[in-house]
Amino acid sequence: MERLLMQSLIRWKGKTHRKPLIIHGARQVGKTWLMKEFGKQYFEDYIYISFDNNASLRNIFELDYDLNRIVSALKIEAGRGFNPARTLIIFDEIQEAPKALASLKYFCESETQYFIIAAGSLLGMALHEGTSFPVGKVEFLHLYPLNFREYLMAIGEKELVNPVCRQDYTLINAYHSKYTDLLRRYYYVGGMPEAVQTYIDTEDMGEVRKVQKQLLLYYENDFSKHAPKEQIPRIRMVWNSIPAQLAKENRKFIYGIVREGARAKDYEIAIQWLSDYGLIHKSYRVQKPGIPLISYMEQSVFKMFMLDVGLLAAKTNLSAKTLLEGNQIFTEFKGALTEQFVAQELTANGMELYYYSTENSSAEIDFIVQKNESIIPIEVKSEENLRAQSLRSYCRKYSPQYAIRSSMSAFRREEWMTNVPLYILSEYLQSDENLLAE
C-alpha cells in the first residue's frame, strides 16, 4: 500500500536540523508497517525495537540516559553494528517505556546524527507520572486510516487518482459514475489497512466485515486493558451510542442517548479518553463564522464521529447490498455515513472540524473550514439532491467568498457556489488554485 504520509517522512529525513520523530494515531492504522517500509525503501538498514515485548531493553533505559550505553544495547539487540547516517532506528510502542520516550530529548540535543522514529499512543505517553515529556525536542506526524485517495491506489485504481491530482475536472466528470461506485464501496470497506488488504486479497465483503468486527472487538478489549476502571462502563456506553447519535437529523451529541438522565460532567472523561485514544473525532459548533474559528466554537456542543467509515458501517451491521444498491429505509443513515466520510477526509488532511448552526438549529451547515483568510461553508448531500437551502440562507447572511455543496453530483461551478463531488472534496480544499478560480 502507498501511504501519503511517506512523503512527510522523506522530507523529515532530508532536514538539516532534524529532531526525533513520533508517529501517533489509533492502533491498527498501519504505523508499524509504515515505519518499517520507510526503513526498507530509504535507508540501507533499519533496527526495529518494540517496547511492548522487550523488558530487557526497557530496563536499559530505566538506568540512566547514557546514550553511548543505550546505543551499545541497540547494537546487541540488533545483533550487528550500524552506521548512524544510513540506519533508521525504530522505537515502537514507546509509551510502554517512559524513559525511552524521555531519552529522545538527549538524542535531539547531543546525538543528532541518529535517525530515530517512534510510534505510540499519545494517551499512554500522557499517563506516566514522574517522567518528563521531551517538549520541543521531537516532531510529530499523525497517521489515520487510508483516505479515499489512498484506497483507490491500494485497490489498483491509480489511473483514477491522476485526474484528481491534475485537477482535470473534465476527465473526472467523464468517469463520475465509476468514482461514485467506488466511493460507495469505500463506505463499506473503509480505510483500516487490514480490512483494505482483505478486500484486495479476497474481494469478499463478508471477509472484510469479519476483519472489521475483530477490530471493533480489539478496541473494546483495549478499554478494559488501558482505561481507568471506573471509566470503562462509561467509555463503552459513549462508544456504543455513536451510531444512534449520528442517526439523528442534526447529528448533535446528546448525553441522554448515552443513558437517560446523563449529564455532561459524568461522561467528559470517557469522551476525552476516546479522543486521546484516536477512536473519535469531534466537530464543534460555531454560531458565528469568524476568524479564527476556534475563538467562536462551543466546547459543550459538538458532533461525534468514529475513526473510520467502514467501522461505523460494521458497528451498525449495514450490509454491502444496502450500501451499494440503496434501500428505502436507508435514507437517514446514508447522510450519517456521508458526514462520517467527509469528517475523516478533512481530519486526515489536517483540517479542524467545525459546523455552523443557529441556536434553534433552524439552519445548519454541515462543515465550516478555515482556509487561509477565508471561512468556507460546506453543505454535504448523500446523493444528488441539489437543494441547498441552508447554504443559500447562510450565503445571504454572511456573503462568503467561497461556498461549497458536496454531493454525489458531478463537478460544476455556479454563480454563488461550487458543487464538488464528495470523492474529491478534501483534495479540492487543499488547492489554493481551486479557490482562486471561484
Buried (B, 14 or more C-beta within 10 A) or exposed (E): BBBBBBEBBEEBBEEEEBBBBBBBBBBBBBBBEBBBBBBEEBBEBBBBBBBBEBEEBBEBBEEEBEBEEBBEBBEEBBEEEBEEEEBBBBBBBBBBBBBBBBBBBBBBEEBBEBBBBBBBBBBBBEBBEEEEBBEEBBBEBBBBBBBBBBBBBBBEBEEBBEBBEEBEBEEBBEEBEEBBEBBBBBBBBBBBBBBBBBBBEEEEBEBBBBBBBBBBEEBBEBBEEBBEEEBBEBBBBBBEBBBEBBBBEEBBBEBEBBBEEBEEEBBEBBBBBBBBBBBBBBBBBBEEBEEEBEEBBEEEBBBBBBBBBBBBBBBBEBBBEBBEEEEEEBEEBBBBBBBBBBBBBBBBBEBBBBBBBBEEEEBBBBBBBBBEEBBBBBBBBBBEEEEBEBBBBBBEEBEBEBBBBBBBBBBEEEEEBBBBBBBBBBBBBBEEEBBEEB
